[in-house]
Structure formats: structure tokens, C-alpha cells
Amino acid sequence: MHKPKILFIVSLFNNAKTVQESLEAILNQKGNFKKNILVVDDESCDQSLSHVYALAKKFPCLHVIRQKHQGQAKALNFGLEKAKDYDFVALVEADVIIAADWLEKNLEIFAKKLSSRSDSAIMGTGGLLQPFPTDPWIAKIAGYEIEYKMSRQKKWAKHLTSANVIYRASLFSKVGSFRPDLCNAAFDAEFNQRVRDAGFRLIYNPRSRAWHHYKPTVFLFLKRTYAYALFRPALKIAALYPYDRVIQAQILILAALPFLLSSFLFFDQLIIPSLLAIIYFISTLPPVVWTLKNKKDPIILLYPLIGFLRNIVAILGLTIGFLKAIFPPKNEQLT
């Protein structure tokens, strides 16, 4: 019986606190397969590499390559250059811990017939992301929102996050690699978009589970939000998950409120702004209710406030992103 050959690619940049646990989870995967792990270091300046090299001495299947600091997309592309003669390429971020049966559950998707659609069209699958219950409060709020979004996702997915995903290795010769100019945000969404445009299928598999250490401070959370928004104009599909449509509506309401409030100075009317504010608040409640029901964690009550701050930062990022798309810098115009 053919044992599938899998290459795990782990992009690394200053993940000293989490990379050892992440790699150990990959090393401990159950199942009948051959695997190698390739860590691509994006010029880390903390103790990340010392942890990786210590493990590499014990496990011959673990390898390390390094590049100048150029972002996650280029790091993954560097790793993909080493992916010849593999059946599958799995991407796991260095702050993600996959369950022991993660690979086994995902390989089942490729092995069995899911519907009348051709199995050969299934090119990627990824699992459920959950926050760590012991992580800082802002990390848990960010994670609960993602888990809620995923819980509403259909089996035939629009998007599989690069945090935990596995693709057929042959896919990259068909649709290309990740766009390096997207650096650390949106490159996975843009890639998945090309996969779907080429007629292939992506499967969301909630039976394969992973846990993500999200950004531990409000500043880092908002900085990440800004990066996502800045590169979002590169995507044809803005709503990666169903609840993203609600967030888009929230952003539109926030963007319109200053103009509506300014009209109050001239027309003495606050009815429309007040109604929009109420609609906005109500739209933030589904993740709150879902989390209270399923996680019993009251920290989610802060979600409307955190979501408000996130959306304000997103408006800034989207505005600059669209301006850069319309008026690209001179060095980008020449390329």
C-alpha cells in the first residue's frame, strides 16, 4: 500500500515561545505516512532557532533553511521549492498546535468520496482553529470570533487559513505559489481564490482540530488587523467567511456615521444615525451569544468594544490599501 509522502512547511519569525510545542505536535502525528518537516526561518532575532536546532538534532526528518526577512509568503515559497516528489504539502504556523490526529483526519478527505463531484478536484483541506483557554483575554476574543466564523462555514470552503492547511503538492504547479507582495496578510486568501477560479475544490474539515496562539496584546491585535485590511483590496472576494458580510456592513456603517452626524448640525435629525448605531450593536451579538453558549467565557462581552476598535483600524487600512491600488508608488509602477 502506498504511503503518502507529506512535507510540513513551518514559516518562522520570532516564535520562540511557541515553536517547540508546534513542532512537537507535528512530530507526534498519528497515521501511516512518510513525513518531513521544513522550517523556513524569516531572519528571526529571538531564540526561535535554538529551539528548532535542538529538536533537529533528535529528529532527522526536521530540517531548517533560512532567508533574509521578506515576509511569510516568500518564506513559504522558499519552502515550496523543496517540495518536489511529495504527495501533499501541509502548512502549519509556528504559533499553531495541531491535534495528534490532524493529518490523519485531513488525509481521509482526499481518500474517500465525499459527493458526486470528482475527488481529483479536491485540492486542499483545513481544520478548525480554536484559541488557547490560558492565553491573554484579547487573544481569546480574537480566537472566539474566528471559531464562530468557521462554525458557520460550509463544507465547500471559500477560504482555508494558512495557519493549518494541507494541499496536494501538484496544485502549486497548476496555479502557482503565494504572491510575495502580500507579505504576511491575505496571501493565503488570494491563493485560495486562484485555486477556486481554476475549478478546484477546498474542503473545510471541522474534525481536524488545531489551537492558535493569537496576538497577546491589543496593540498587536490591531496591528494585525491593519495589515489584513491594507492588503484586502488585492482580493476579488472580500467575505472569506459568511459572518464577514456582517463585518463589512459594520465597517460601512462606521464609515458613514461621521457624515450622518454632521448632517445633524444642519437638519437637527438623529433618527438615522441612532437607528444605524442600534443595528450595528445588534450585529455584534451573534459571536457573543455563540461564545457564551459554547465556551461559557464572559470575556466575550468585551467583543462589541474590541470589534469597534478593530473596524476603525480596518477602515484606515482599507482606505490606504485602495489609495495604493489606485495610485501605486513609483517603484511599483515600474514593475
N, C-alpha and C positions, 0 to 999 in steps of 0.2 A: 504493500500500500504506500502510495506517495505521501511523504511527509512535507507539508507546505513549508517553504522557507521564508522567514519573516525578518525584515530589517526594521528595528526600532530606531527612529531618529529623535534625539532629545536635544533641542536647542538650549543653550546655557548662557545666562548672563546674570551674574551676581545672585545666584540662588543657593548660597552656602547653607542656609537654614533648612532647605527642603530637598536638595538634590539627592542626598544619600537615601532618604526614605523613598523618593520617587524611583530611583534606580533599583533599589532592593525589591520594590513591588513588581517591577518588570522582570527582574531575575527570578522571582518566585512564581511566575505564571505557570498554571497547570495546563496539561494537554500534550498531545502527540505532534510535535512540530520541531523544526530547527529554527533557532533564532540567534541573531547577532544584535548588539546594541551599539549605536554610534552616537557619541556625544559630540556635538559641534559647539565649541566654545566661541562666543562672540566677544572675546577680549575682556573676560571678567577681571575685576580688580579686587575681589574679596577672596575668601578661602574656598570658593566653589571647586576649583580644580584639584585642590589637595584631597578633598573627599572623593572625587571621581578617580583620581590616580590610585588611591588606597584600595578602592574596590576593583579597579582594573588589574591590580597585582594578583587578586584572588580569583578573578573570573576571566578566562581567556576570550570569552565572547564579547567582552566590553572593550570598546576602542574609543579613542579620543582624537579629534582633529581640531585645529584652531584657525581662526581668521581674524583679520582686523575688524574693529567694531563697525558693523554695517547694518545691523538690524536682524530681526528674526527671519524675515522672508529670505534674505540672502544666505543666512546660516542653514536654513532648511534646503535651499537649492544646492548648497555646497555638499550637504549630506546626500542629496538625491543623485549626485554624480557618482556616488559609491554604491548605488542600489542596483547594479546590473546583476542578473542571474538570480534575482529574488522573485517570489510569487506575490508577496504583499509588502507594503511599506506602512508601518504604524508610526504615528506622530503622538508623542506624549510630552507635554510641557514639564519643565523641571520643578514646578510647584504643584504638580498633579500626582495623586496617588491612585493607581488603578487597582480594582479588586483582583484577587488571585485568579478568578475565572474570566477576567475581562477579555483576554484574547480568545479563549475557548468559546465564549458566548458570541463574539463577533465573527469568528470563522464559521460558526453554524449558519450565519446569514448567507454567506457565499456558498455553502454546501447544500442547502436544501431549497426546494422550490417554494417560493412564497406566494405566487399567484400565477395567473396565465401569462404574465409578462416573462420575457426571456431572462433567465438567470445571468446570461452573459452581459446583460445591460446593467446589472448591479455592480457598480464600481467602487462604492465606498460605504462604510457604516461607522457610526459612532454612538457612544453611550451617554447615559445620564450623568450630569455633573451635580455634585452636592457640596455645600460648604462644610468645613470642619466645625463641630459644635463648640470647640475650645478656642477658636480664632477670635480676634477682636470684633466688636459689635458691628463696625462698618463692613467688615469682610462678610459677616453672616448676612447682613441685609442685602449686599450685592449678590451673594450666593443664593439666597432665597428667591430673589427676583428671577435669576437665571433658571433655577429649578422649576419655578412656576411657569416660566415661558416654555421650557422643554416639556412640561407635563401637558401642555396644550398643543404640542406639535404633532403633526400627522406622521404616519409610518414612512411615507414617501416624502423625504425632507427636502426643504429648500437649502438648508444650511447645516453643516456639520463643523463644529468648532475644532480648530487645530489643537485644542487642549487635550483631546483624546479622540483619535480617529484612525481608521485603517483603510487604505486604498489598495486596489490591485496595482501592482508595480507597473503593469503595462499601460496604465492610464496616463502616466506622465509623458510617454512618447506620443500619445494621441492628442492631448490638449495642452501640453507644455507644463512648465513649472510655475512657481509662485512669482507674482510681479514684485521685483525687488524695490521699486519705488514706493510701495505701500508699507515698507519697513516693518513695523510691529503691530499694525492695526489694519483690519479689513482685507488683508491679503488672502486669508482663508475663504472669506465670503466671496471675493472676486473669483477665486479659483473654482469654488463650488458652482458659481454662476456659469463658468465656461463648461464645466462638466455637464450641467443640465442642458445648456444650449447645444451641446454635441449629441444630445439624445440619450445620455446615460442616466442611471438612477442612483440616488443616495438614500440610504435607509437609516432612520433613527431607531436604535435598539435600546429601549429602556432597561432591558435585562442585563446589559453590561454597564457596570457602575464605576464611577470614579469620584474622587474628592479633590476639591480645588482650594488651595490657599489663595484667596482673593486679596486685593490690596489692603494692607492693615491700617491705613490712616485715611482720613477724609481727603487730605491733600493729594495723596497718591491715587485715590479713587477718582477724584475729579480730573486729575492729570490724564488718567487713562481714558476717561470719558471724552476729554478734549481731543485726544489722538484719534479715537474712533470716529468722532464727528468730523474731524478735519479731512479724513480720507473717505468718508461716506459718499461724497459726490462721485467717486470712481465706480460706484455700484449702480447697475441698472435696477436692481430690486432693493428697495430701502427697508422693507419689512421682512427680516430674516425669520422671525417667529410671529405667530398670529397677534400676540399682545403688542408687538412693535407698532402695529397700526394705531393702537390706543396711545402709545407714547408719542407717535408722530402728531396725533391730534392735540395732545397736551402741549407740545412744542409750538404748534400753530397758535393755540390759544394764548400762550405766554408771549409769543411774538406780536400778537395783535392787541393785547391788553394795553400797552402804553398809548397806542393810537386811539383806542376806545376811551381810555380815561382822559386823554387830552380833549376829547370832544365834550366831556362833561363841563369844561370851562366855558364852552360856547352854548351848549344846549341844555345844561343842567339835567342830564339824564344819566342815571347809573344803573338802569334796569338791565341793559345788555351786558355790561361788564360784570354785574353781580351774578347774573344767570350763568355766564361763562365760568366764573370762579367756582360756582357750585358744581357745575358739570365737571370741571377739572378735578375738584376734590373727590367727587364720586368715582371718577375714572381711576383713581389711585387705589381704590379699596379692594379690588379682586385679589391682588397678591397678598394684601394684609389678611383678608379673610381666609384665603387658602393656607397661609403660613400658620395662623393661629389654630386652624383646624388640624393640620397635618404635623406641625412641628411644636406647637404649644410654647412658642417663644415670644414673649411680649415685646422684645426689642424691635419687632417688625412694625410696631406702632409708630416708629420714627420714619417709616418708609415714605409717607407723603412729603415730609420735610426734605429728606435726602433726595427723593425724586425731583422735587422742585429745584434744589441746587444743581442736580445733575442736568436737568433740562435747560437751565440758564447757561451753564457751561457749554452744553451741546449747541445752543443757538449761536454762541460765539464761534465754536469750531466749525459749524456748518457754514456760517457767513464767510469766514476766512477761506474755507475749502472751496466754496463756489466762486469767490473772487479769484482765487489762484487758478481755478479751472478756466475762468473767462479771460483773465489777464495773467497768463503764466509768466514766471520770471524769465529774464532774457536767456539765462543758461539753459532753461527747459525748452524755450522756443527754438533753440539751435539744434536740439537733439531730435 
